[in-house]
C-alpha cells in the first residue's frame, strides 16, 4: 500500500510560480535572484499557513542554483537543486527558534557561519518562529546579523512581527505575506481535488475556505478531513455536518423572518439551532457577518468584498433587494452590543433572544400591534394611546379645559421609575385646586422627593404620554446642552396650554432624572432634585436656590432648562427666574430617618407596616 501523505505536504509548492496568493512578493524575490542583488538578511512575516517557510526554501534553493532560469526559478537539475530536493544539502540549514531559543544555540549557529560552503555560492540559514528567541539570544545575534560573512544569508520567518526587537527589524528586508483570499483558496482546492480524483461541490469548498480563515495549510487539512468523511464526494451538507458549521440558510431565514416581524418563528428557529449544540454567541457572530455581507451586496461596487462562492453571492444580492439599509445598520448595532455583553451575561440565551426580538421589530411601525411579536421597552407609545383612549369617555363630562389637569389615579402595578419621573400629587386635585395652584399665591407643598404622602400618589395619563414622547429628546445622553433659539421657542406660540404647580414640580423632577443619564451632569442633577420651582405670576416660574455655587452651575444651563419646560408644559410663554434664597427661606435638609418619622406622623399606617415587617433604617 502506497504511503499516505497529507495534502499540505504533498502539494507544497516547489517553485515561485506555484505559490498561491503571493504574486507581488514572489516576483520581487525572482527579480532579486535574476539580478544577483541579494540582501544578507530577510524577514518573512505574516499569519499562519500562507507560505512563509515554503517561500524561504524555494528562495534558498534558487540562490544556490548553478544554472538559474531566466525568470529567476531554480533549474531543478543541477547538483545543488537535487541535493536540496533530496534533503541532503549542506548549504541550507533550518533552525526552529521555538526549541533553540537560548544564547548557546545562537553561539553554535554563529560558529557555523564562519565555514564557507563546499558546494554552491551561499550558506542559507532559515530560522523559523524567530520571535521565540530570548532577549539575550537576540542581542547575541545582532552583530552577526548586521555584518555576516559574504557567503551567509539569513532568512527569518515569524507570525508575530511585533515581538521582534526593532534592532533586528532594521537589519532585515521585510516581506509581509498576505492572508489567503477565499477565491484563491477555492481555486487551489479545486486543483487538489481534480488531481486526487475527488468529486466536489463549489459551495462545499467555499465553506472549507471560510473555515480556514486565510490559511492555506488549514484549508488543505480541513479538505483532507472532509474527503475522508465524504468518501470521495465532498458535498455541502456533508461538510457542514462534519465541521459542525451552522448552515447559512438559517441566517437567510432569520433575516427574512425579521423583515416580516415574525418574532415567534425566529424564537423557534433559534431553539432549533441551540438544540443542535451550536453556541448562541457564535450564532450571533455568524448572523452579524451575514448581515454585513447583505449590506455589501446592496451596491455593485462593494460586491467584490464578499469572500464567498458565486452561488452564495447571488443569494446575498437577492436578499439585499428586500432588506432596507436602516434595518441592516440597526441590526448590526444590536448584534454588536449583544456580542460585547455575551461573556458577562449570566443568562446568555435570554440575551440572544432579546437581541433577536429587537431585530424582529426594527421594521415594525410604532403604532402597529403585531400579536406574534414581543414588545420592547421603547415601544410604549401605542400602549399609552390605548389607555388614554379608554379613559377619555369617562372624562368628557368634566370639560375640555380640565383634560390636561385631571389626575386619574393609577391602578395595579406600575413601574417605579415612571411614577417617580412623572408629576407627583399630594392631594386630590379638583378644578378649584388646579386653578388656585396656578395663582401667584400658590405655595409649594413638596419639600423633597422623599416627603411624598403614599396615599396621594397620582399621575395623569396625558402627562405620562407626554413624558414618554419627549424623554428621548430632552436631556438625552447623546445630545449636547445648547441654548434655545427663537425658532424653537416660537413654534408652539399658538398652542400654549395652562399648567399647574404640580405639573411644574413633576417636570423639574423628571428633568433631573433624565440629567442623571448624562455622565457630566450626575452630580448636578442630584443637587437640583430638592429644589422646588414655584409659579409666581403665571406663566412666570421662580427657582429659589439656597447655594451660590449651585446657583452658578444652574444658570450656566438655564437656556436648556427653559427649553425643557416649554416643551414639557406645552407653553412657549414660560419664563424662569433664578435667585439666591434669603436667610429665612433656607430650610434644614432632613435626614432619611427624620423624613421617615415625618411620614409616620402623617400616616400611622406606615409605622405599623414597618413594625409588622420588622424594617430597619439602613
TORDOFI-669080 format. One line per field, with one value per residue (C-alpha): x, y, z. Coordinates in Angstrom, 3 decimals. Layout:
# residues N
px	c(X, ...)
py	c(Y, ...)
pz	c(Z, ...)
END
This chain:
# residues 618
px	c(0.000, 1.325, 2.325, -0.279, 0.937, -1.354, -2.267, -0.492, 2.831, 2.080, 1.076, 3.529, 4.795, 8.255, 8.574, 7.736, 5.003, 3.180, 2.914, -0.721, -1.781, 1.675, 2.403, 3.895, 6.242, 7.428, 8.048, 10.327, 12.296, 12.665, 13.948, 16.493, 17.755, 17.945, 19.843, 22.042, 21.237, 20.740, 20.467, 22.243, 19.032, 15.343, 12.331, 9.186, 6.210, 2.501, -0.299, -0.020, -0.142, 0.385, 3.740, 6.498, 8.673, 7.827, 8.981, 12.113, 13.025, 12.292, 14.343, 17.235, 17.252, 17.172, 20.053, 22.361, 21.173, 24.129, 22.055, 19.062, 16.456, 15.873, 12.715, 14.588, 13.377, 15.762, 16.652, 15.974, 18.657, 21.974, 23.661, 22.676, 18.963, 18.937, 20.653, 18.049, 15.142, 16.561, 17.076, 20.855, 22.085, 24.845, 24.341, 20.790, 20.124, 16.767, 16.577, 13.436, 13.759, 10.928, 13.118, 16.502, 15.932, 18.880, 22.223, 24.148, 22.222, 22.828, 26.556, 26.665, 24.925, 27.445, 30.315, 28.757, 28.604, 32.407, 32.805, 32.324, 30.147, 31.895, 29.447, 27.483, 27.709, 25.941, 25.140, 21.478, 20.168, 16.367, 15.255, 11.573, 9.447, 12.260, 10.117, 10.596, 14.256, 15.042, 16.173, 19.719, 19.744, 18.546, 21.328, 23.925, 22.558, 22.695, 26.312, 26.419, 23.071, 24.297, 27.630, 27.609, 30.278, 29.773, 28.794, 25.960, 22.288, 19.741, 16.006, 13.889, 10.218, 7.661, 3.941, 4.333, 6.367, 5.583, 7.591, 10.847, 13.276, 13.443, 17.204, 16.570, 13.916, 16.230, 18.812, 16.434, 14.479, 10.887, 8.323, 4.733, 2.741, -0.969, -3.812, -5.276, -8.473, -11.454, -11.413, -7.686, -8.229, -11.185, -9.165, -6.295, -8.667, -10.236, -6.804, -6.044, -9.465, -9.038, -5.583, -6.884, -9.979, -12.396, -15.862, -16.867, -19.457, -18.113, -20.260, -18.675, -15.191, -16.314, -17.254, -13.810, -12.107, -14.072, -13.337, -9.591, -9.626, -6.936, -4.521, -3.843, -2.360, -5.512, -7.650, -5.810, -6.054, -9.795, -10.058, -8.427, -10.784, -13.841, -12.633, -12.324, -15.790, -17.450, -15.546, -14.505, -17.661, -17.477, -20.972, -22.187, -24.459, -21.786, -19.168, -21.306, -22.191, -18.559, -17.230, -20.228, -20.790, -24.160, -25.920, -26.030, -29.681, -30.505, -29.122, -31.117, -34.273, -33.652, -33.273, -36.394, -38.421, -37.111, -38.184, -41.666, -41.738, -42.311, -40.606, -42.281, -40.886, -37.465, -37.607, -38.469, -35.599, -33.196, -34.337, -33.693, -30.190, -29.311, -30.773, -28.206, -25.406, -24.429, -23.331, -25.569, -22.585, -21.216, -24.687, -24.880, -21.398, -22.342, -25.590, -23.692, -21.274, -24.251, -25.950, -22.653, -22.483, -26.066, -25.108, -22.103, -24.350, -26.601, -24.007, -22.232, -19.063, -18.837, -19.966, -16.338, -15.794, -17.861, -15.415, -17.715, -18.795, -20.704, -23.796, -23.789, -23.222, -26.425, -28.354, -26.942, -27.881, -31.427, -31.892, -30.247, -33.063, -35.607, -33.645, -33.728, -30.379, -31.576, -32.679, -29.203, -27.485, -29.710, -29.414, -25.612, -25.652, -27.875, -25.777, -22.545, -23.941, -25.008, -21.547, -19.917, -22.253, -22.325, -19.370, -20.514, -24.142, -25.359, -28.316, -26.777, -29.780, -32.083, -29.636, -29.630, -33.434, -33.891, -31.498, -33.451, -36.744, -35.401, -34.134, -37.528, -39.234, -36.949, -39.257, -42.458, -44.388, -44.629, -48.420, -48.763, -49.594, -48.262, -49.546, -46.575, -44.015, -42.926, -42.880, -39.618, -39.432, -39.104, -42.324, -44.805, -46.416, -49.260, -49.907, -50.303, -52.581, -54.888, -55.087, -55.837, -58.492, -60.200, -60.188, -61.442, -65.155, -65.124, -63.508, -65.500, -68.112, -65.529, -64.997, -62.147, -60.415, -59.912, -58.458, -54.814, -55.096, -57.080, -55.305, -56.538, -55.095, -53.033, -54.433, -52.495, -48.723, -46.770, -43.056, -41.372, -39.173, -42.195, -44.040, -41.025, -40.345, -43.973, -45.622, -46.410, -49.518, -50.036, -53.767, -56.769, -56.924, -60.218, -60.815, -60.773, -57.460, -55.915, -56.912, -55.551, -52.268, -51.735, -52.321, -49.477, -50.263, -49.634, -47.301, -45.305, -46.165, -43.407, -40.103, -38.126, -38.860, -38.826, -41.604, -44.413, -47.565, -48.048, -51.849, -51.881, -49.622, -51.320, -50.451, -52.139, -52.007, -51.860, -48.751, -47.277, -47.766, -46.240, -43.243, -42.729, -42.829, -40.308, -37.969, -35.769, -35.125, -34.791, -31.522, -30.819, -27.254, -26.215, -27.400, -25.270, -26.531, -27.167, -29.010, -32.514, -33.175, -36.047, -37.280, -37.597, -39.415, -41.894, -43.001, -45.767, -46.901, -50.393, -50.786, -49.938, -51.562, -52.264, -50.313, -50.414, -47.880, -47.989, -47.021, -44.127, -42.765, -43.188, -41.436, -38.479, -38.112, -38.471, -35.770, -33.379, -33.879, -33.067, -29.977, -28.660, -28.238, -25.506, -22.131, -21.131, -24.431, -24.998, -23.754, -25.594, -28.848, -28.629, -28.107, -31.001, -33.567, -34.517, -35.235, -38.952, -39.752, -42.842, -45.345, -45.228, -47.132, -48.443, -46.646, -43.557, -41.762, -39.307, -36.455, -35.038, -31.625, -30.029, -26.436, -24.413, -22.238, -25.293, -26.963, -23.953, -23.970, -27.720, -27.524, -24.957, -27.621, -30.651, -31.373, -31.672, -33.790, -36.150, -36.414, -37.203, -40.016, -41.560, -41.687, -42.742, -45.518, -46.641, -46.361, -43.895, -44.539, -42.902, -40.098, -37.747, -36.238, -33.369, -32.394, -30.451, -32.620, -32.936, -31.765, -35.279, -36.069, -33.291, -34.605, -32.587, -32.163, -33.778, -32.028, -33.581, -34.652, -36.299, -38.126, -39.406, -40.531, -42.460, -44.112, -45.136, -46.647, -48.705, -49.677, -49.555, -50.154, -46.565, -45.343, -47.458, -46.125, -42.518, -43.217, -45.042, -42.275, -39.540, -37.991, -34.810, -33.419, -30.155)
py	c(0.000, 3.384, 5.638, 8.341, 11.927, 14.742, 17.281, 20.135, 18.305, 16.511, 19.673, 22.037, 24.488, 23.776, 26.869, 30.547, 30.269, 27.558, 29.724, 30.795, 34.353, 35.998, 37.099, 40.510, 39.035, 36.097, 38.433, 40.558, 37.509, 36.200, 39.583, 39.569, 36.146, 37.240, 40.434, 38.870, 41.748, 39.739, 41.152, 39.498, 39.162, 38.746, 38.695, 36.884, 37.709, 37.006, 34.771, 31.016, 28.781, 31.432, 30.171, 31.880, 28.793, 27.453, 30.657, 30.671, 27.173, 27.984, 31.190, 29.342, 26.742, 29.412, 31.317, 28.274, 27.020, 26.634, 27.331, 29.507, 30.090, 33.467, 34.052, 33.538, 29.989, 27.175, 24.679, 21.576, 19.659, 20.809, 19.099, 21.834, 21.634, 17.842, 17.849, 20.231, 18.199, 15.048, 16.873, 16.289, 19.799, 21.102, 24.715, 25.225, 24.966, 25.207, 26.160, 26.044, 29.034, 27.730, 24.866, 26.539, 29.911, 30.234, 32.014, 28.725, 27.690, 31.077, 30.863, 27.451, 28.973, 31.819, 29.321, 27.560, 30.835, 31.092, 27.981, 28.775, 26.440, 23.487, 23.391, 26.392, 30.109, 30.722, 29.209, 29.963, 29.840, 29.661, 30.493, 29.713, 31.309, 33.747, 35.736, 32.876, 33.775, 35.143, 38.734, 37.560, 35.395, 38.363, 40.526, 37.831, 37.578, 41.314, 41.758, 38.722, 39.670, 43.164, 42.166, 38.433, 36.832, 37.424, 33.796, 33.826, 34.792, 34.734, 34.182, 34.751, 33.739, 34.748, 35.023, 37.746, 40.596, 42.896, 40.675, 41.152, 43.808, 46.983, 46.495, 43.175, 44.640, 47.455, 44.928, 42.936, 43.317, 42.791, 40.921, 40.893, 37.886, 38.344, 36.197, 33.787, 35.018, 32.707, 32.662, 31.760, 29.030, 27.608, 27.560, 25.700, 23.187, 22.536, 21.741, 19.336, 17.664, 17.131, 15.618, 13.314, 12.356, 13.672, 14.955, 18.254, 20.998, 24.539, 25.668, 22.941, 24.174, 27.714, 26.524, 24.925, 28.119, 30.287, 27.870, 28.040, 31.780, 32.764, 29.854, 27.518, 24.825, 24.893, 24.690, 21.608, 19.922, 20.541, 19.326, 16.010, 15.648, 16.353, 13.984, 11.162, 11.835, 12.192, 9.222, 10.987, 13.048, 16.372, 17.871, 20.963, 19.118, 16.593, 19.322, 21.383, 18.185, 17.119, 20.552, 21.364, 24.612, 26.342, 26.220, 29.654, 29.024, 29.629, 33.159, 33.843, 32.587, 34.707, 37.888, 37.094, 36.469, 39.680, 41.692, 40.197, 40.842, 37.129, 37.033, 33.808, 31.877, 33.427, 32.062, 28.590, 28.706, 29.838, 26.960, 24.535, 25.951, 25.773, 22.279, 21.111, 22.130, 25.465, 28.258, 31.332, 33.700, 32.040, 32.208, 35.971, 36.459, 34.458, 36.391, 39.676, 38.543, 37.544, 40.941, 42.637, 40.582, 41.553, 45.209, 44.794, 43.119, 46.180, 48.005, 46.561, 48.419, 46.613, 43.224, 42.072, 42.382, 39.208, 36.344, 33.520, 31.463, 32.933, 30.942, 32.495, 35.964, 35.598, 34.754, 37.793, 40.073, 38.701, 39.304, 42.740, 43.870, 43.154, 44.472, 48.274, 49.829, 51.328, 47.838, 46.457, 49.276, 48.842, 45.042, 45.256, 47.667, 45.368, 42.285, 44.116, 45.109, 41.521, 40.241, 42.683, 41.726, 37.977, 36.928, 38.923, 37.801, 35.273, 34.291, 34.057, 32.530, 35.283, 37.908, 36.299, 36.008, 39.670, 40.692, 38.710, 40.162, 43.681, 42.844, 41.397, 44.683, 47.122, 47.356, 47.220, 50.538, 52.110, 52.062, 48.542, 45.804, 42.518, 39.593, 37.379, 39.984, 40.825, 44.421, 46.213, 48.862, 51.763, 50.911, 52.116, 54.917, 52.829, 51.385, 54.855, 55.943, 52.989, 53.692, 57.367, 56.436, 54.207, 56.962, 59.772, 58.785, 58.971, 62.427, 64.088, 65.332, 67.394, 69.689, 70.164, 72.644, 70.084, 67.311, 68.296, 68.951, 65.834, 63.355, 59.849, 57.522, 54.576, 51.207, 47.960, 47.594, 50.422, 50.935, 52.803, 54.789, 56.029, 57.025, 58.912, 60.738, 61.882, 64.821, 63.921, 64.915, 65.052, 65.806, 65.026, 67.937, 69.293, 72.090, 74.727, 73.499, 73.382, 76.998, 78.075, 76.241, 78.448, 81.685, 83.901, 82.976, 79.261, 77.754, 74.576, 71.520, 69.191, 69.861, 66.889, 63.761, 61.639, 63.631, 62.318, 61.032, 57.493, 57.652, 60.620, 59.461, 60.048, 60.608, 61.909, 59.535, 62.551, 63.743, 60.221, 60.042, 63.496, 62.485, 59.339, 61.381, 63.973, 61.797, 60.880, 64.457, 66.262, 65.622, 62.533, 61.370, 61.642, 65.242, 68.259, 71.108, 74.190, 77.474, 77.855, 79.521, 81.839, 79.367, 76.572, 78.699, 80.299, 77.161, 76.404, 80.007, 79.258, 76.130, 77.394, 75.254, 76.161, 74.274, 73.794, 73.963, 70.202, 69.873, 72.295, 70.228, 66.986, 68.457, 69.539, 66.080, 64.393, 66.653, 65.878, 62.136, 62.419, 64.505, 61.572, 59.707, 62.186, 61.425, 65.092, 66.073, 63.271, 65.351, 68.491, 66.536, 65.153, 68.667, 70.065, 67.460, 69.126, 72.451, 73.207, 75.773, 77.894, 79.691, 83.377, 85.183, 82.755, 81.735, 83.013, 80.466, 81.287, 78.980, 79.708, 78.155, 78.233, 77.732, 80.287, 77.642, 75.613, 78.775, 79.487, 75.941, 76.022, 79.434, 78.019, 75.709, 77.921, 78.137, 74.384, 74.148, 76.776, 74.886, 71.690, 73.368, 74.977, 71.640, 69.624, 72.085, 72.814, 76.566, 78.781, 81.759, 80.112, 82.103, 81.026, 83.426, 82.274, 83.875, 83.083, 82.190, 84.637, 83.626, 82.897, 80.830, 78.325, 75.150, 72.412, 69.277, 66.360, 63.052, 59.821, 58.897, 62.292, 62.001, 58.560, 59.872, 62.709, 60.253, 58.037, 61.074, 61.936, 58.350, 55.974, 53.011, 53.326, 52.934, 49.834, 48.436, 48.923, 47.170, 44.230, 43.704, 44.473, 47.037, 48.792, 52.017, 51.170)
pz	c(0.000, -1.003, 1.873, 2.506, 2.568, 3.689, 1.041, 2.830, 2.335, -0.914, -2.763, -1.108, -3.775, -5.166, -7.389, -7.057, -9.701, -7.747, -4.609, -4.151, -3.389, -3.025, -6.599, -5.749, -3.173, -5.308, -8.254, -6.067, -4.949, -8.503, -9.679, -6.853, -7.988, -11.641, -10.878, -8.208, -5.831, -2.682, 0.837, 3.740, 5.844, 5.042, 7.346, 6.168, 8.390, 8.148, 9.506, 9.758, 6.694, 3.996, 2.651, 4.661, 5.214, 1.769, 0.065, 2.220, 0.994, -2.649, -2.362, -0.710, -3.490, -6.207, -4.591, -4.751, -8.142, -10.535, -13.649, -12.681, -15.364, -16.952, -14.916, -11.628, -10.924, -9.969, -12.695, -10.533, -12.475, -11.040, -8.105, -5.670, -6.592, -6.474, -3.092, -1.782, -3.226, -1.636, 1.678, 1.784, 1.092, 3.366, 2.327, 3.623, 7.341, 9.080, 12.744, 14.885, 17.214, 19.389, 20.669, 20.138, 21.663, 24.030, 23.783, 23.452, 20.332, 18.741, 19.509, 17.803, 14.797, 14.697, 14.601, 11.600, 9.666, 9.646, 7.458, 3.727, 1.593, -0.047, -2.968, -4.211, -3.523, -0.216, 3.127, 3.841, 7.403, 7.705, 11.281, 11.766, 14.531, 15.219, 17.664, 20.174, 20.694, 24.121, 24.579, 25.315, 22.173, 20.092, 21.451, 20.750, 17.207, 16.463, 15.397, 13.111, 11.574, 10.789, 9.221, 8.362, 6.183, 2.465, 1.894, 4.509, 4.027, 6.831, 6.192, 9.297, 9.469, 12.093, 12.716, 15.361, 13.949, 16.866, 19.249, 17.356, 18.558, 16.428, 16.173, 14.396, 12.106, 10.976, 9.771, 7.528, 4.334, 5.494, 3.389, 4.642, 3.438, 2.782, 4.062, 1.549, -0.042, -0.298, -4.159, -4.220, -1.651, -3.574, -6.806, -5.127, -3.506, -6.919, -8.332, -5.493, -5.791, -9.525, -9.086, -6.336, -8.348, -5.718, -6.628, -5.018, -4.810, -5.074, -2.168, -0.007, -0.924, -0.037, 3.463, 3.844, 2.633, 5.073, 7.921, 7.122, 7.906, 5.399, 5.939, 3.011, 5.252, 7.385, 4.242, 2.985, 6.389, 6.524, 2.918, 3.855, 6.814, 4.659, 1.926, 4.454, 5.871, 2.462, 0.954, -2.224, -2.826, -0.970, -0.717, 1.109, 3.544, 4.497, 5.009, 7.393, 9.243, 9.536, 10.528, 12.766, 10.863, 11.058, 7.702, 6.101, 5.186, 8.867, 8.605, 5.436, 7.188, 10.293, 8.234, 6.184, 9.354, 10.933, 7.883, 8.263, 12.064, 12.754, 16.136, 17.276, 14.332, 14.973, 18.512, 17.228, 14.733, 17.470, 19.706, 16.850, 16.331, 20.024, 20.207, 17.662, 20.019, 18.486, 20.805, 20.942, 20.812, 17.679, 16.141, 16.777, 15.314, 12.236, 11.817, 12.128, 9.411, 7.284, 7.694, 6.845, 3.634, 2.786, 3.236, 0.928, -1.649, -1.897, -4.026, -7.047, -6.033, -2.691, -4.039, -4.606, -0.824, -0.346, 0.096, -0.886, -3.877, -6.806, -5.832, -2.368, -3.820, -5.839, -2.648, -0.860, -3.758, -3.749, -0.019, -0.234, -2.527, 0.232, 3.235, 3.839, 4.672, 8.023, 9.078, 8.368, 10.274, 13.339, 13.277, 13.190, 16.119, 18.201, 17.435, 18.201, 21.615, 22.211, 21.290, 23.720, 26.583, 25.891, 28.026, 31.061, 30.797, 33.362, 31.145, 27.696, 25.962, 27.184, 25.891, 22.445, 22.446, 23.405, 20.641, 18.045, 19.349, 18.896, 15.403, 14.549, 15.487, 13.656, 10.646, 12.719, 12.701, 16.148, 16.223, 14.837, 17.307, 15.999, 18.084, 17.239, 18.182, 21.693, 22.855, 23.550, 26.288, 23.866, 22.005, 24.623, 22.660, 21.290, 24.765, 26.286, 23.440, 24.038, 27.783, 27.185, 24.627, 27.197, 29.831, 27.567, 27.651, 31.455, 31.496, 28.698, 31.145, 33.015, 30.036, 27.623, 29.864, 32.634, 30.478, 30.841, 34.559, 35.532, 37.747, 37.056, 39.715, 38.537, 39.495, 39.613, 39.352, 37.797, 37.141, 39.960, 37.576, 35.628, 38.776, 40.067, 36.803, 36.386, 38.211, 41.841, 43.704, 47.475, 47.472, 45.334, 42.959, 41.763, 39.248, 42.013, 43.432, 39.942, 39.414, 42.795, 42.122, 39.066, 41.038, 42.280, 45.902, 45.305, 47.895, 47.425, 49.485, 48.274, 50.073, 48.708, 46.640, 49.791, 51.562, 49.325, 51.009, 49.848, 49.831, 47.478, 44.661, 41.317, 37.681, 34.563, 31.625, 29.356, 31.187, 31.124, 27.375, 27.002, 29.113, 27.020, 23.796, 24.969, 27.056, 24.130, 23.008, 26.387, 28.169, 26.128, 26.962, 23.328, 22.993, 23.814, 26.018, 23.927, 24.282, 22.916, 19.590, 18.683, 16.091, 18.636, 21.263, 18.925, 17.149, 19.659, 20.294, 19.038, 21.174, 24.683, 27.396, 31.045, 33.671, 37.413, 40.210, 40.417, 36.752, 37.270, 40.138, 38.203, 35.167, 37.341, 38.908, 35.511, 34.063, 36.950, 36.475, 32.779, 33.559, 35.590, 32.304, 31.299, 32.843, 33.291, 34.976, 37.515, 40.449, 39.353, 38.924, 42.471, 43.877, 41.853, 42.953, 46.293, 44.533, 44.078, 41.357, 42.099, 39.862, 40.874, 38.121, 35.518, 33.318, 35.170, 37.380, 40.134, 41.123, 44.594, 45.282, 48.735, 47.483, 45.498, 43.833, 42.811, 41.510, 39.277, 37.906, 37.184, 35.483, 33.045, 31.581, 32.127, 28.405, 28.079, 31.235, 29.843, 26.565, 28.517, 30.470, 27.398, 25.615, 28.649, 29.705, 26.128, 26.735, 24.860, 27.195, 30.208, 31.825, 34.605, 37.158, 39.366, 42.683, 45.829, 48.832, 51.712, 55.173, 56.463, 53.344, 53.895, 55.491, 57.117, 55.000, 56.751, 57.202, 55.937, 59.463, 60.007, 56.702, 57.713, 61.107, 59.440, 57.068, 60.015, 61.802, 58.728, 58.027, 61.051, 58.732, 57.548, 61.144, 61.636, 58.350, 59.430, 62.756, 61.168, 58.607, 61.163, 58.819, 59.973, 58.534, 56.754)
END
